[in-house]
């Protein structure tokens, strides 16, 4: 009951405090070694939003892989939070591996374009895309220690469940934050893992993110700068 009550208060506070513009910069490391940076922007105009995330290689990685990976998400802001209408991912240097998806909420279908192929995928209610899912935490309203969201990478839709781990104060290059720590609940070693630390006094914004892929690689995003209004 104490966890549920906390999350209810936490979510309501974040919902009212969500800003209309966010600019964030992260340091990206692999096994502790700097390999890149991530710059993100979020803009809400009325009932519409747009998000862009640009990952740039740096350090030793830049010698072998000097490129940018760009993710965009546009959509509406509704009662439940963000509702994506379009998602895209591509590299600056090539069209290879590019993904585009449009979300037809009226008919419950996601139209996907990837590798020259088109596909229609069933679209569950409240589905987020790869980048909007991180900003959906600003709009949490459920009083539960578990957060379950359908998530799309532009090709398919999978159900993601995050469980509350603890509340902890962490240090980042941008400073110290009191956070709520979530981790993805996985049922198989074939599923990638993720952990999120959301700043309680900064509208649930992720200040640290750790990804563990199925091949054992650990990537970490740590907040370097955050501006909002």
GROMACS elastic network, one bead per residue, 0.5 to 0.9 nm:
[ bonds ]
;  ai    aj funct       b0    kb
    1     4     6  0.50722   500
    1     5     6  0.60455   500
    1     6     6  0.84864   500
    2     5     6  0.51382   500
    2     6     6  0.60874   500
    2     7     6  0.86470   500
    3     6     6  0.50899   500
    3     7     6  0.61950   500
    3     8     6  0.86371   500
    3   143     6  0.83068   500
    3   144     6  0.74432   500
    3   145     6  0.65152   500
    3   164     6  0.87905   500
    4     7     6  0.52053   500
    4     8     6  0.62197   500
    4     9     6  0.87623   500
    4   142     6  0.86832   500
    4   144     6  0.51197   500
    4   145     6  0.63145   500
    5     8     6  0.51816   500
    5     9     6  0.63776   500
    5    10     6  0.84971   500
    5   143     6  0.67086   500
    5   144     6  0.84310   500
    6     9     6  0.52656   500
    6    10     6  0.58996   500
    6    11     6  0.84721   500
    6   143     6  0.79263   500
    7    11     6  0.58159   500
    7    12     6  0.83746   500
    7   140     6  0.87807   500
    7   141     6  0.83000   500
    7   142     6  0.75112   500
    7   143     6  0.53363   500
    7   144     6  0.65617   500
    7   145     6  0.73149   500
    8    11     6  0.52533   500
    8    12     6  0.61795   500
    8    13     6  0.85944   500
    8   140     6  0.86047   500
    8   141     6  0.66479   500
    8   142     6  0.65064   500
    8   144     6  0.77457   500
    9    12     6  0.52589   500
    9    13     6  0.61250   500
    9    14     6  0.85917   500
    9   143     6  0.83914   500
   10    13     6  0.53589   500
   10    14     6  0.62697   500
   10    15     6  0.87069   500
   10   140     6  0.85661   500
   10   141     6  0.87421   500
   10   200     6  0.73042   500
   10   204     6  0.84957   500
   11    14     6  0.51177   500
   11    15     6  0.60744   500
   11    16     6  0.88039   500
   11   137     6  0.83134   500
   11   138     6  0.75562   500
   11   139     6  0.68569   500
   11   140     6  0.50984   500
   11   141     6  0.52511   500
   11   142     6  0.73785   500
   11   143     6  0.79128   500
   11   203     6  0.88532   500
   11   204     6  0.83066   500
   12    15     6  0.50986   500
   12    16     6  0.65043   500
   12    17     6  0.86600   500
   12   139     6  0.81583   500
   12   140     6  0.75748   500
   12   141     6  0.63960   500
   13    16     6  0.55177   500
   13    17     6  0.62014   500
   13    18     6  0.87395   500
   13   200     6  0.89630   500
   13   201     6  0.89058   500
   13   203     6  0.77036   500
   14    18     6  0.59289   500
   14   137     6  0.84255   500
   14   138     6  0.56372   500
   14   139     6  0.67256   500
   14   140     6  0.76870   500
   14   200     6  0.78289   500
   14   201     6  0.81166   500
   14   202     6  0.79098   500
   14   204     6  0.62358   500
   15    18     6  0.56364   500
   15    81     6  0.88524   500
   15   138     6  0.59845   500
   15   139     6  0.50633   500
   15   140     6  0.70182   500
   15   141     6  0.77220   500
   15   203     6  0.74544   500
   16    19     6  0.86600   500
   16   139     6  0.87280   500
   16   203     6  0.85298   500
   17   138     6  0.83693   500
   17   201     6  0.89575   500
   17   202     6  0.80949   500
   17   203     6  0.58125   500
   18    21     6  0.89265   500
   18   138     6  0.61677   500
   18   139     6  0.77902   500
   18   202     6  0.83729   500
   18   203     6  0.54924   500
   18   204     6  0.85276   500
   19    22     6  0.69699   500
   19    43     6  0.86553   500
   19    44     6  0.80994   500
   19   203     6  0.78683   500
   19   228     6  0.63526   500
   19   229     6  0.54607   500
   20    42     6  0.76624   500
   20    43     6  0.57140   500
   20    45     6  0.71271   500
   20    46     6  0.89074   500
   20    49     6  0.87598   500
   20   228     6  0.75901   500
   20   229     6  0.61336   500
   21    41     6  0.74536   500
   21    42     6  0.55108   500
   21    44     6  0.63322   500
   21    45     6  0.89232   500
   21   227     6  0.81536   500
   21   228     6  0.53797   500
   21   229     6  0.54084   500
   22    40     6  0.78963   500
   22    41     6  0.55534   500
   22    43     6  0.65916   500
   22   226     6  0.72998   500
   22   227     6  0.57548   500
   22   229     6  0.68599   500
   23    39     6  0.75474   500
   23    40     6  0.57784   500
   23    42     6  0.65546   500
   23    43     6  0.88335   500
   23   225     6  0.80495   500
   23   226     6  0.58424   500
   23   227     6  0.51356   500
   23   228     6  0.63070   500
   24    38     6  0.81079   500
   24    39     6  0.58048   500
   24    40     6  0.51819   500
   24    41     6  0.64634   500
   24    42     6  0.88063   500
   24   223     6  0.73598   500
   24   224     6  0.75934   500
   24   225     6  0.55891   500
   24   227     6  0.63902   500
   24   228     6  0.85828   500
   25    37     6  0.71828   500
   25    38     6  0.56554   500
   25    40     6  0.63871   500
   25    41     6  0.89908   500
   25   222     6  0.84685   500
   25   223     6  0.60433   500
   25   224     6  0.53931   500
   25   225     6  0.51468   500
   25   226     6  0.66043   500
   26    36     6  0.87372   500
   26    37     6  0.56695   500
   26    39     6  0.64574   500
   26    40     6  0.84661   500
   26   173     6  0.87888   500
   26   207     6  0.83178   500
   26   208     6  0.85445   500
   26   221     6  0.56721   500
   26   222     6  0.51732   500
   26   224     6  0.50666   500
   26   225     6  0.70971   500
   27    34     6  0.72928   500
   27    35     6  0.82888   500
   27    36     6  0.64548   500
   27    38     6  0.64923   500
   27   173     6  0.83900   500
   27   220     6  0.79369   500
   27   221     6  0.55533   500
   27   222     6  0.52408   500
   27   223     6  0.64245   500
   27   224     6  0.63280   500
   28    32     6  0.88700   500
   28    33     6  0.83823   500
   28    34     6  0.59641   500
   28    35     6  0.58816   500
   28    37     6  0.51652   500
   28    38     6  0.68230   500
   28    55     6  0.86121   500
   28    57     6  0.88487   500
   28    58     6  0.88772   500
   28   219     6  0.69871   500
   28   220     6  0.56870   500
   28   222     6  0.67270   500
   29    32     6  0.52926   500
   29    33     6  0.50193   500
   29    35     6  0.53000   500
   29    36     6  0.68079   500
   29    37     6  0.85099   500
   29   218     6  0.83430   500
   29   219     6  0.57150   500
   29   220     6  0.52880   500
   29   221     6  0.67136   500
   29   222     6  0.83939   500
   30    33     6  0.51737   500
   30    34     6  0.65290   500
   30    35     6  0.65757   500
   30   217     6  0.72501   500
   30   218     6  0.57316   500
   30   220     6  0.64546   500
   31    34     6  0.85689   500
   31   217     6  0.74854   500
   31   218     6  0.58036   500
   31   219     6  0.67008   500
   31   220     6  0.79838   500
   32   218     6  0.87278   500
   32   219     6  0.82651   500
   32   220     6  0.78969   500
   33    59     6  0.85787   500
   33    60     6  0.89865   500
   34    37     6  0.84573   500
   34    58     6  0.71081   500
   34    59     6  0.62227   500
   34    60     6  0.80915   500
   34    61     6  0.84892   500
   35    56     6  0.85498   500
   35    57     6  0.58727   500
   35    59     6  0.54105   500
   35    60     6  0.67020   500
   35    61     6  0.54975   500
   35    62     6  0.75184   500
   36    55     6  0.68687   500
   36    56     6  0.53613   500
   36    59     6  0.69211   500
   36    61     6  0.76483   500
   36    62     6  0.80319   500
   37    54     6  0.81562   500
   37    55     6  0.56705   500
   37    56     6  0.53507   500
   37    57     6  0.66431   500
   37    58     6  0.70116   500
   37   221     6  0.83039   500
   38    53     6  0.67861   500
   38    54     6  0.55737   500
   38    56     6  0.64293   500
   38   221     6  0.78960   500
   39    52     6  0.81319   500
   39    53     6  0.57423   500
   39    54     6  0.52777   500
   39    55     6  0.65563   500
   39    56     6  0.83989   500
   40    51     6  0.72166   500
   40    52     6  0.55581   500
   40    54     6  0.63892   500
   40    55     6  0.87486   500
   41    50     6  0.80709   500
   41    51     6  0.56025   500
   41    52     6  0.53912   500
   41    53     6  0.66879   500
   42    49     6  0.71994   500
   42    50     6  0.58296   500
   42    52     6  0.67881   500
   42    53     6  0.89476   500
   42   135     6  0.84932   500
   43    48     6  0.83768   500
   43    49     6  0.55429   500
   43    50     6  0.54156   500
   43    51     6  0.65929   500
   44    47     6  0.71003   500
   44    48     6  0.57092   500
   44    50     6  0.66211   500
   44    51     6  0.89147   500
   44    76     6  0.89101   500
   44    77     6  0.81373   500
   45    48     6  0.53032   500
   45    49     6  0.61313   500
   45    50     6  0.85956   500
   46    49     6  0.80189   500
   46    76     6  0.89341   500
   46    77     6  0.81568   500
   47    75     6  0.85728   500
   47    76     6  0.55429   500
   47    78     6  0.71497   500
   48    74     6  0.75689   500
   48    75     6  0.57320   500
   48    77     6  0.56390   500
   48    78     6  0.89302   500
   48    82     6  0.88117   500
   49    73     6  0.81753   500
   49    74     6  0.57115   500
   49    75     6  0.55106   500
   49    76     6  0.58902   500
   49    77     6  0.66888   500
   49    82     6  0.78955   500
   49    84     6  0.86886   500
   50    72     6  0.74194   500
   50    73     6  0.57512   500
   50    75     6  0.66347   500
   50    76     6  0.87342   500
   51    71     6  0.80739   500
   51    72     6  0.55563   500
   51    73     6  0.51147   500
   51    74     6  0.63616   500
   51   131     6  0.74610   500
   51   132     6  0.72749   500
   51   135     6  0.89851   500
   52    70     6  0.71934   500
   52    71     6  0.57399   500
   52    73     6  0.66158   500
   52    74     6  0.88285   500
   52   131     6  0.80746   500
   53    69     6  0.80731   500
   53    70     6  0.57607   500
   53    71     6  0.50778   500
   53    72     6  0.64101   500
   53    73     6  0.89293   500
   53   131     6  0.74734   500
   54    68     6  0.65301   500
   54    69     6  0.56951   500
   54    71     6  0.64956   500
   54    72     6  0.87918   500
   55    67     6  0.83810   500
   55    68     6  0.54812   500
   55    69     6  0.50993   500
   55    70     6  0.65191   500
   55    71     6  0.86281   500
   56    62     6  0.84916   500
   56    66     6  0.76981   500
   56    67     6  0.61697   500
   56    69     6  0.67407   500
   56    70     6  0.89435   500
   57    60     6  0.86253   500
   57    61     6  0.60786   500
   57    62     6  0.50687   500
   57    63     6  0.88433   500
   57    65     6  0.67691   500
   57    66     6  0.57675   500
   57    67     6  0.60602   500
   57    68     6  0.67369   500
   57    69     6  0.89068   500
   58    61     6  0.57703   500
   58    63     6  0.81205   500
   58    65     6  0.87306   500
   58    66     6  0.76838   500
   59    62     6  0.56335   500
   59    63     6  0.74318   500
   60    63     6  0.54935   500
   60    64     6  0.73322   500
   60    65     6  0.87998   500
   61    64     6  0.54775   500
   61    65     6  0.56525   500
   61    66     6  0.73365   500
   62    67     6  0.75869   500
   63    66     6  0.64723   500
   66    93     6  0.88594   500
   67    91     6  0.70063   500
   67    92     6  0.63906   500
   67    93     6  0.63535   500
   68    90     6  0.84765   500
   68    91     6  0.56384   500
   68    92     6  0.53545   500
   68    93     6  0.74584   500
   69    89     6  0.72477   500
   69    90     6  0.58656   500
   69    92     6  0.64001   500
   69    93     6  0.89402   500
   70    88     6  0.80065   500
   70    89     6  0.56455   500
   70    90     6  0.54992   500
   70    91     6  0.61177   500
   70    92     6  0.72849   500
   71    87     6  0.74620   500
   71    88     6  0.56931   500
   71    90     6  0.67995   500
   71    91     6  0.89473   500
   71   130     6  0.82622   500
   71   131     6  0.70716   500
   72    86     6  0.80266   500
   72    87     6  0.56595   500
   72    88     6  0.53269   500
   72    89     6  0.66182   500
   72   131     6  0.73002   500
   72   132     6  0.87715   500
   73    84     6  0.65834   500
   73    85     6  0.76285   500
   73    86     6  0.57689   500
   73    88     6  0.67231   500
   73   129     6  0.74542   500
   73   130     6  0.85285   500
   73   131     6  0.67336   500
   73   132     6  0.64915   500
   74    83     6  0.84412   500
   74    84     6  0.57550   500
   74    85     6  0.58464   500
   74    86     6  0.54233   500
   74    87     6  0.67074   500
   74   132     6  0.85289   500
   75    82     6  0.70569   500
   75    83     6  0.55838   500
   75    86     6  0.65826   500
   75    87     6  0.89134   500
   76    81     6  0.83345   500
   76    82     6  0.59968   500
   76    83     6  0.51156   500
   76    84     6  0.63772   500
   76    85     6  0.72069   500
   77    80     6  0.78885   500
   77    81     6  0.55031   500
   77    83     6  0.60460   500
   77    84     6  0.86110   500
   78    81     6  0.51798   500
   78    82     6  0.62000   500
   78    83     6  0.66603   500
   79    82     6  0.83560   500
   79   139     6  0.89128   500
   80    83     6  0.80776   500
   80   126     6  0.75335   500
   80   136     6  0.89706   500
   80   139     6  0.70778   500
   80   140     6  0.79022   500
   80   141     6  0.78532   500
   81   126     6  0.85691   500
   81   136     6  0.62622   500
   81   137     6  0.87259   500
   81   138     6  0.80186   500
   81   139     6  0.51783   500
   81   140     6  0.75839   500
   82   126     6  0.81813   500
   82   128     6  0.75969   500
   82   132     6  0.71196   500
   82   133     6  0.83938   500
   82   135     6  0.79296   500
   82   136     6  0.60622   500
   82   139     6  0.78080   500
   83   103     6  0.88306   500
   83   105     6  0.89110   500
   83   126     6  0.68793   500
   83   127     6  0.74448   500
   83   128     6  0.69638   500
   83   132     6  0.84545   500
   84    87     6  0.72560   500
   84   102     6  0.81319   500
   84   103     6  0.66605   500
   84   127     6  0.78372   500
   84   128     6  0.64510   500
   84   129     6  0.69976   500
   84   132     6  0.73247   500
   85   101     6  0.82672   500
   85   102     6  0.55805   500
   85   104     6  0.72237   500
   85   105     6  0.81973   500
   86   100     6  0.74968   500
   86   101     6  0.56520   500
   86   103     6  0.61151   500
   86   129     6  0.87948   500
   87    99     6  0.80608   500
   87   100     6  0.57837   500
   87   101     6  0.51567   500
   87   102     6  0.64533   500
   87   103     6  0.84038   500
   87   129     6  0.67843   500
   87   130     6  0.83030   500
   87   131     6  0.85355   500
   87   153     6  0.84865   500
   87   154     6  0.66637   500
   88    98     6  0.75203   500
   88    99     6  0.55249   500
   88   101     6  0.63375   500
   88   102     6  0.88108   500
   88   154     6  0.71866   500
   89    97     6  0.82786   500
   89    98     6  0.56271   500
   89    99     6  0.51816   500
   89   100     6  0.65910   500
   89   153     6  0.88424   500
   89   154     6  0.81564   500
   90    93     6  0.87564   500
   90    94     6  0.76951   500
   90    95     6  0.65670   500
   90    96     6  0.77925   500
   90    97     6  0.67261   500
   90    99     6  0.65373   500
   90   100     6  0.86689   500
   91    94     6  0.56896   500
   91    95     6  0.66406   500
   91    96     6  0.77078   500
   91    97     6  0.77983   500
   91    98     6  0.70604   500
   92    95     6  0.77761   500
   93    96     6  0.88280   500
   94    97     6  0.81438   500
   94    98     6  0.82790   500
   95    98     6  0.54982   500
   95   115     6  0.89489   500
   96   115     6  0.70868   500
   97   114     6  0.69162   500
   97   115     6  0.60920   500
   98   113     6  0.82750   500
   98   114     6  0.61127   500
   98   115     6  0.68686   500
   99   112     6  0.74500   500
   99   113     6  0.57881   500
   99   115     6  0.74613   500
   99   153     6  0.83701   500
   99   154     6  0.60787   500
   99   155     6  0.73280   500
  100   111     6  0.82779   500
  100   112     6  0.59092   500
  100   113     6  0.50979   500
  100   114     6  0.65832   500
  100   154     6  0.60234   500
  100   155     6  0.81515   500
  101   110     6  0.65939   500
  101   111     6  0.54636   500
  101   113     6  0.61865   500
  101   114     6  0.86297   500
  101   153     6  0.86634   500
  101   154     6  0.51033   500
  101   155     6  0.74354   500
  102   109     6  0.85846   500
  102   110     6  0.57383   500
  102   111     6  0.52322   500
  102   112     6  0.67254   500
  102   113     6  0.89324   500
  102   154     6  0.83152   500
  103   106     6  0.89141   500
  103   108     6  0.78328   500
  103   109     6  0.63453   500
  103   111     6  0.64700   500
  103   112     6  0.88434   500
  103   123     6  0.75048   500
  104   107     6  0.57287   500
  104   108     6  0.58104   500
  104   109     6  0.51921   500
  104   110     6  0.58674   500
  104   111     6  0.75364   500
  104   123     6  0.78785   500
  105   109     6  0.65615   500
  105   110     6  0.80546   500
  105   123     6  0.73194   500
  105   124     6  0.87937   500
  105   125     6  0.80655   500
  106   109     6  0.80509   500
  107   110     6  0.89655   500
  107   123     6  0.84750   500
  108   121     6  0.85931   500
  108   122     6  0.60631   500
  108   124     6  0.67594   500
  108   125     6  0.78555   500
  109   120     6  0.62668   500
  109   121     6  0.56063   500
  109   124     6  0.82642   500
  110   119     6  0.81705   500
  110   120     6  0.56107   500
  110   121     6  0.50542   500
  110   122     6  0.62265   500
  110   123     6  0.55640   500
  110   154     6  0.83046   500
  110   155     6  0.87825   500
  110   156     6  0.84588   500
  110   157     6  0.88137   500
  111   118     6  0.71638   500
  111   119     6  0.59269   500
  111   121     6  0.65310   500
  111   154     6  0.84791   500
  111   155     6  0.86295   500
  112   117     6  0.80090   500
  112   118     6  0.54709   500
  112   119     6  0.50888   500
  112   120     6  0.61281   500
  112   121     6  0.74549   500
  112   154     6  0.60391   500
  112   155     6  0.57065   500
  112   156     6  0.80510   500
  113   116     6  0.66622   500
  113   117     6  0.56337   500
  113   119     6  0.66193   500
  113   154     6  0.77861   500
  113   155     6  0.74234   500
  114   117     6  0.53462   500
  114   118     6  0.65698   500
  114   119     6  0.84867   500
  114   154     6  0.80795   500
  114   155     6  0.70112   500
  115   118     6  0.84555   500
  119   155     6  0.79454   500
  121   155     6  0.80763   500
  121   156     6  0.65859   500
  121   157     6  0.75613   500
  122   156     6  0.86722   500
  122   157     6  0.78776   500
  123   126     6  0.86642   500
  123   127     6  0.69103   500
  123   150     6  0.87535   500
  123   157     6  0.73229   500
  124   127     6  0.58524   500
  124   150     6  0.68481   500
  124   157     6  0.81592   500
  125   150     6  0.78459   500
  126   149     6  0.68939   500
  126   150     6  0.67138   500
  126   151     6  0.87068   500
  127   133     6  0.85196   500
  127   149     6  0.64318   500
  127   151     6  0.53909   500
  127   152     6  0.69751   500
  127   157     6  0.77394   500
  127   158     6  0.89212   500
  127   159     6  0.87424   500
  128   131     6  0.79131   500
  128   132     6  0.58162   500
  128   133     6  0.51603   500
  128   134     6  0.89349   500
  128   136     6  0.78894   500
  128   149     6  0.71856   500
  128   150     6  0.62554   500
  128   152     6  0.61713   500
  128   153     6  0.89441   500
  128   157     6  0.88755   500
  129   132     6  0.53432   500
  129   133     6  0.58588   500
  129   134     6  0.89844   500
  129   150     6  0.85140   500
  129   151     6  0.53889   500
  129   153     6  0.59445   500
  129   154     6  0.70969   500
  129   157     6  0.86669   500
  130   133     6  0.59355   500
  130   134     6  0.77249   500
  130   151     6  0.67385   500
  130   152     6  0.61691   500
  130   153     6  0.54517   500
  130   154     6  0.79845   500
  131   134     6  0.58642   500
  131   135     6  0.73355   500
  131   153     6  0.89595   500
  132   135     6  0.52122   500
  132   136     6  0.61264   500
  133   136     6  0.50266   500
  133   137     6  0.71835   500
  133   149     6  0.81782   500
  133   151     6  0.71609   500
  134   137     6  0.60899   500
  134   138     6  0.83055   500
  134   196     6  0.89820   500
  134   205     6  0.78986   500
  134   206     6  0.71446   500
  135   138     6  0.57205   500
  135   139     6  0.78051   500
  135   204     6  0.83776   500
  135   205     6  0.71767   500
  135   206     6  0.82953   500
  136   139     6  0.53677   500
  136   140     6  0.68487   500
  137   140     6  0.53373   500
  137   198     6  0.82745   500
  137   203     6  0.83401   500
  137   204     6  0.60438   500
  137   205     6  0.73431   500
  137   206     6  0.85627   500
  138   203     6  0.56695   500
  138   204     6  0.53126   500
  138   205     6  0.68304   500
  139   203     6  0.88045   500
  139   204     6  0.86206   500
  140   143     6  0.85979   500
  140   147     6  0.86131   500
  142   145     6  0.89028   500
  142   146     6  0.89063   500
  142   147     6  0.78440   500
  143   146     6  0.86268   500
  144   147     6  0.69219   500
  144   163     6  0.89735   500
  144   164     6  0.87617   500
  145   162     6  0.84132   500
  145   163     6  0.58729   500
  145   164     6  0.52757   500
  145   165     6  0.86504   500
  146   161     6  0.67442   500
  146   162     6  0.56838   500
  146   164     6  0.63637   500
  146   182     6  0.88664   500
  147   160     6  0.82033   500
  147   161     6  0.56044   500
  147   162     6  0.50797   500
  147   163     6  0.63734   500
  147   164     6  0.82393   500
  147   182     6  0.89718   500
  148   159     6  0.70263   500
  148   160     6  0.56722   500
  148   162     6  0.63129   500
  148   163     6  0.86883   500
  149   158     6  0.84828   500
  149   159     6  0.58552   500
  149   160     6  0.52824   500
  149   161     6  0.63676   500
  149   162     6  0.84898   500
  150   157     6  0.63670   500
  150   158     6  0.54955   500
  150   160     6  0.57985   500
  150   161     6  0.84987   500
  151   156     6  0.83193   500
  151   157     6  0.54295   500
  151   158     6  0.53488   500
  151   159     6  0.60582   500
  151   160     6  0.64347   500
  152   155     6  0.68278   500
  152   156     6  0.55359   500
  152   158     6  0.63246   500
  152   159     6  0.87521   500
  153   156     6  0.61471   500
  153   157     6  0.69497   500
  153   158     6  0.86079   500
  154   157     6  0.77593   500
  160   184     6  0.69881   500
  160   185     6  0.75138   500
  160   186     6  0.83799   500
  161   183     6  0.83394   500
  161   184     6  0.56941   500
  161   185     6  0.55059   500
  161   186     6  0.79003   500
  162   182     6  0.58812   500
  162   183     6  0.52305   500
  162   185     6  0.56418   500
  162   194     6  0.87522   500
  162   195     6  0.84561   500
  163   181     6  0.85228   500
  163   182     6  0.53890   500
  163   183     6  0.55638   500
  163   184     6  0.64232   500
  163   185     6  0.65959   500
  164   167     6  0.84547   500
  164   180     6  0.74121   500
  164   181     6  0.60930   500
  164   183     6  0.67771   500
  165   180     6  0.78065   500
  165   181     6  0.54464   500
  165   182     6  0.53826   500
  165   183     6  0.67245   500
  166   179     6  0.84926   500
  166   180     6  0.62047   500
  166   181     6  0.53592   500
  166   182     6  0.74514   500
  167   178     6  0.72897   500
  167   179     6  0.56435   500
  167   181     6  0.58689   500
  167   197     6  0.88048   500
  168   177     6  0.83412   500
  168   178     6  0.58920   500
  168   179     6  0.54170   500
  168   180     6  0.65517   500
  168   181     6  0.71166   500
  168   197     6  0.85886   500
  169   176     6  0.67558   500
  169   177     6  0.54521   500
  169   179     6  0.57940   500
  169   180     6  0.86520   500
  170   175     6  0.84192   500
  170   176     6  0.55209   500
  170   177     6  0.55564   500
  170   178     6  0.65905   500
  170   179     6  0.71513   500
  170   197     6  0.84947   500
  170   208     6  0.88148   500
  171   174     6  0.79054   500
  171   175     6  0.57542   500
  171   177     6  0.65455   500
  172   175     6  0.50903   500
  172   176     6  0.59436   500
  172   177     6  0.78249   500
  172   207     6  0.74138   500
  172   208     6  0.76120   500
  172   222     6  0.60785   500
  172   223     6  0.60395   500
  172   224     6  0.70515   500
  173   176     6  0.82440   500
  173   222     6  0.69785   500
  173   223     6  0.61447   500
  173   225     6  0.77657   500
  174   177     6  0.89225   500
  174   207     6  0.84888   500
  174   222     6  0.82898   500
  174   223     6  0.56821   500
  174   225     6  0.53347   500
  174   226     6  0.74955   500
  175   223     6  0.84571   500
  175   224     6  0.81703   500
  175   225     6  0.88815   500
  177   198     6  0.86076   500
  177   199     6  0.58621   500
  177   200     6  0.77347   500
  177   201     6  0.79832   500
  177   202     6  0.87168   500
  177   207     6  0.79928   500
  178   197     6  0.89174   500
  178   198     6  0.81401   500
  178   199     6  0.57798   500
  178   200     6  0.59895   500
  178   201     6  0.74005   500
  179   197     6  0.56009   500
  179   198     6  0.50053   500
  179   200     6  0.53588   500
  179   201     6  0.82988   500
  179   204     6  0.81201   500
  179   206     6  0.87857   500
  179   207     6  0.83783   500
  180   196     6  0.80174   500
  180   197     6  0.55990   500
  180   198     6  0.51849   500
  180   199     6  0.66579   500
  180   200     6  0.66547   500
  180   204     6  0.81118   500
  181   195     6  0.72291   500
  181   196     6  0.56974   500
  181   198     6  0.64660   500
  182   194     6  0.84553   500
  182   195     6  0.56732   500
  182   196     6  0.51645   500
  182   197     6  0.64801   500
  182   198     6  0.81166   500
  183   193     6  0.76296   500
  183   194     6  0.57785   500
  183   196     6  0.62467   500
  183   197     6  0.88538   500
  184   192     6  0.86265   500
  184   193     6  0.58845   500
  184   194     6  0.53172   500
  184   195     6  0.62755   500
  184   196     6  0.85414   500
  185   193     6  0.76648   500
  185   194     6  0.85976   500
  186   189     6  0.75643   500
  186   190     6  0.87980   500
  186   191     6  0.62560   500
  186   192     6  0.76957   500
  186   193     6  0.69597   500
  187   190     6  0.85297   500
  187   191     6  0.74148   500
  188   191     6  0.56361   500
  188   192     6  0.88306   500
  189   192     6  0.75147   500
  189   193     6  0.89504   500
  189   214     6  0.67006   500
  190   213     6  0.86088   500
  190   214     6  0.57111   500
  190   215     6  0.89225   500
  191   213     6  0.75610   500
  191   214     6  0.63413   500
  192   211     6  0.72891   500
  192   212     6  0.58038   500
  192   214     6  0.54013   500
  192   215     6  0.88936   500
  193   210     6  0.81790   500
  193   211     6  0.57971   500
  193   213     6  0.63910   500
  193   214     6  0.80025   500
  194   209     6  0.71689   500
  194   210     6  0.55573   500
  194   212     6  0.62229   500
  194   213     6  0.85758   500
  195   208     6  0.81586   500
  195   209     6  0.56987   500
  195   210     6  0.51487   500
  195   211     6  0.66885   500
  195   212     6  0.87687   500
  196   206     6  0.63244   500
  196   207     6  0.78486   500
  196   208     6  0.60368   500
  196   210     6  0.67366   500
  197   204     6  0.85306   500
  197   205     6  0.81646   500
  197   206     6  0.55437   500
  197   207     6  0.59106   500
  197   208     6  0.52047   500
  197   209     6  0.64898   500
  197   210     6  0.89850   500
  198   201     6  0.89784   500
  198   202     6  0.80842   500
  198   203     6  0.81949   500
  198   205     6  0.51319   500
  198   207     6  0.59721   500
  198   208     6  0.74245   500
  198   209     6  0.89865   500
  199   202     6  0.52001   500
  199   203     6  0.67909   500
  199   205     6  0.54495   500
  199   206     6  0.63634   500
  199   207     6  0.63899   500
  200   203     6  0.62641   500
  200   204     6  0.53137   500
  200   205     6  0.77614   500
  201   204     6  0.71262   500
  201   205     6  0.87041   500
  202   205     6  0.58045   500
  202   206     6  0.88995   500
  204   207     6  0.88127   500
  206   209     6  0.67781   500
  206   222     6  0.88711   500
  206   223     6  0.80295   500
  207   221     6  0.78906   500
  207   222     6  0.60704   500
  207   224     6  0.85701   500
  207   226     6  0.89824   500
  208   220     6  0.72606   500
  208   221     6  0.55662   500
  208   223     6  0.62276   500
  209   219     6  0.82386   500
  209   220     6  0.56878   500
  209   221     6  0.50580   500
  209   222     6  0.67347   500
  209   223     6  0.89238   500
  210   218     6  0.69875   500
  210   219     6  0.57319   500
  210   221     6  0.63886   500
  210   222     6  0.87027   500
  211   217     6  0.80445   500
  211   218     6  0.56545   500
  211   219     6  0.51279   500
  211   220     6  0.63242   500
  211   221     6  0.85877   500
  212   215     6  0.81022   500
  212   216     6  0.62834   500
  212   217     6  0.57264   500
  212   219     6  0.65255   500
  212   220     6  0.88271   500
  213   216     6  0.55986   500
  213   217     6  0.55250   500
  213   218     6  0.66698   500
  213   219     6  0.83748   500
  214   217     6  0.74595   500
  223   226     6  0.73930   500
